[in-house]
Amino acid sequence: MTLSVGVLLSGGGSNLQSIVDHIDEGFLEARIRVVLSNEPKAGGLARAQKHRIQTSVLDHRSYSSREEHDSALLKVLQAEGVEVVCLAGYMRLLGKSLVRAYPGRILNIHPALLPSFPGLDAQQQAADYGVRISGATVHFVDEFLDHGPIIIQGAVPAYPGEGRDDLARRILTLEHRIYPQALQWLARDRLRLTDGRVHLLPDKERSVKGSRSQPLLVNPPLEEGF
């Protein structure tokens, strides 16, 4: 199955780039139908245009309410035949109507080991707290901030006294691997949501080889190509 994906972003779009790269390399069975941004100057728009991906700007400041903005987003997503929505640095909380239009079909990546450090600048939160292990989480989106069933998490070391930027760089490298992996599992119909927990089914069509270069800890483990 080739997933029809819509990507929502507000910034530079490095996770968008990782998804595009994994598609181009043949590891991710997906096609990005449209990239939408609420920020007209978001760098991710230029990345999408470079790869000839359709883009759309829906500046939230031009709408009278969150519901009106979400309705406009939904109209574009549905018009483009989007089956799965990926939030890739999208700095807006989705409303109920949009979440309910894609049940179990909206994914987000957060630069922390949820439920720790939700919200803005999770890397700074982790550095300020002095954690020794940090990481990233891909999860299904529900109606609450950085909430919803967890699909995959990856961990990286955090060092005493280091700044936010060094930790953020290590986390971002991990994000670029676990997000396309989660999408590929969805493309292969290997994710099942039961009682609020995500279960990964084995791949029935082929033998699964583990990644040859694992970070400190990723669970479920990354597979070849990620």
Secondary structure, 3 states (H helix, E strand, C coil): CCEEEEEEECCCCHHHHHHHHHHHCCCCCEEEEEEEECCCCCHHHHHHHHCCCCEEECCHHHCCCHHHHHHHHHHHHHHCCCCEEEECCCCCCCCHHHHHHCCCCEEEEECCCCCCCCCCCHHHHHHHHCCCEEEEEEEECCCCCCCCCEEEEEEEECCCCCCHHHHHHHHHHHHHHHHHHHHHHHHCCCEEEECCEEEECCCCCCCCCECCCCCCEEECCCECCC
